[in-house]
């Protein structure tokens, strides 16, 4: 397949530290087949029956095929679609009755934060995702499409137009956009390209773009549902974050008003595809993309209470408070302590959502996942990096076999050899036949 060579390594600064979630192993917990991990779970308000509770978390890995395979500085490629390699990646991680969540799919060029990311807004993308979904279904799996809008976490040289956000708030510090602009070899600072503030009309356009892509995902491509990416400092969280959203209209100024955009968006998505096929991912205590807002409990508490009141979601998907893309566990704990949350966990949100299936992501591995679901706090784990490096992870967890270590340097393409660090991780049977022992992933 075609690929695009980048001028610098593909590791954003945010991947410099291996994060954790603060969870310690429970030595006496049931493991393997006797664990609750391997019991059924119903999502989609009874419409989808999962055979186990290990979910492939959404992972942006920039392996899309360029629509324009011969870009020039004056005519850069800005659209990518999923090809055969991406189909292979998802199929490798499909198990009968298992759930996969796709990488984030931008609903337009305007909201795509990185090169190599396959969106869902043109015919080639629709056809590519149809192939992915059909292949997952043929193996007995389920798959949701994650809807992703980078907002201000982009630069105009990449999108071809101004970046957008809740307000004109620029990035602070000297954080670099991880990719040199097309036709150059030097990275640029986010703060040099502050976003434009979305007007009310602009907000409605963004919602319409999300809705169009959600309909394409479910009604054209056959995805089992859609998950709104409402975390990690992307557009929805830019509205939720008090340090980014400084509006004084109906979309900002108080915790309740900062929730307006996300609530209107979720209402529109519910009307488009149905609440049975709708989920959301949130990171109430995240710092990624400089989401440093205050009033965390007031803002996300109001949002979640309203979501629970207005719709019966298929599931909710939360990122652990102590897990962080940028900072170490120790650094993250300092932030939590400064906010007055030294011992915070997700129980508050679990209580709000009640019987809505509750997924937890962030730092789960083969050492600390045992005995947690039995406590009833969560219903399933969404695991990303270790599922990337261990395509047969579900089987290995069941049998107590070690997981493969991942190659961080191959996380983010585009690459001229895109299969490396993507579809070439071995399953355990291949290791046994070759007489090799897996390089185990660290806890």
Secondary structure, DSSP 4 states (H G I P E B T S, - for coil): ------SS-S--GGGSS-----PPP-TTS--GGGSGGGS-EEEGGGTEEESSSEEEPP-----PEESSSS-BTTB----EE--HHHHHHHHHT--TT-EEEEEEE-SSGGG--STT-B-SSSHHHHHHHHHHHHHHHHTT-EEEEEE---TTSS-HHHHSS--EESS-PPP-TTPBPSSPPTT-SS--BGGGSPPEEPPHHHHHHHHHHHHHHHHIIIIII--SEEEEE--TTSHHHHHH-TTT----STTSSSHHHHTHHHHHHHHHHHHHH-GGGEEEEE-TT--GGG---S-HHHHHHHHHHHHHHH---SEEEEE-TT--SSS-HHHHHHHHHHTT-TT--SHHHHHHHTTS-EEEESS--TTT-TTTGGGTS-SEEEE-HHHHH-TTHHHHHHHTPPPBPP-GGGSS---TTTTTTTT-PPPHHHHHHHT----BPP-
